[in-house]
Every structure is written in structure tokens, then in C-alpha cells.
Amino acid sequence: MRGAACSVISALDDGNSHVCGRNFDWDGSVPIIVKCVPKDGCASIATCDFKNITGSAETVPDNFAYKMLAIAAMMTGGEDCETA
């Protein structure tokens, strides 16, 4: 097995806004996207391998407790966050 090697890209789109992307290309990853839109703050979208939080490729953020764990792991600090 080769070592883990995530790829990340950052670029400017046609509107001169920054865009970025990342992949999780190792076996057993549980990639999640955490979107946070606080009432009084900046919106953010973050990616994370949930396996790094739980230690299990079998655990997914499919219930309230795991969704809250995903949000806490991203340290967004927002009130109106959701996982996708």
C-alpha cells in the first residue's frame, strides 16, 4: 500500500473569487462536508474525514450526536450549521 496523499487545489474563478477543492483518496475514508451559516458571521464550508474523528470507517454522521461531533470538529462556532 502506498502512503496517503491528498490533493488540494486553489484557483480564481471567472468572477475573481477564490475557489478550492480537496480529495480523500485513501481506503476507508468517510469524507463529510460541514456547512455553517451563522446569523452574525461569515459562512463557511469545510471538509473532513470523519474517520479521523471517530477512528472508524463504519461510523457516519447519520444521527444528531454524530452531526454535532462533526460540527465541533470543524470548530466553526456557528449557530446554524448543518452537515451534507
Secondary structure, DSSP 4 states (H G I P E B T S, - for coil): -PPP---EEEEE-TTS-EEEEE---STT--EEEEEE--TTS--EEEEEEHHHHHS-SS--S-SHHHHHHHHHHHT---SSEEE-
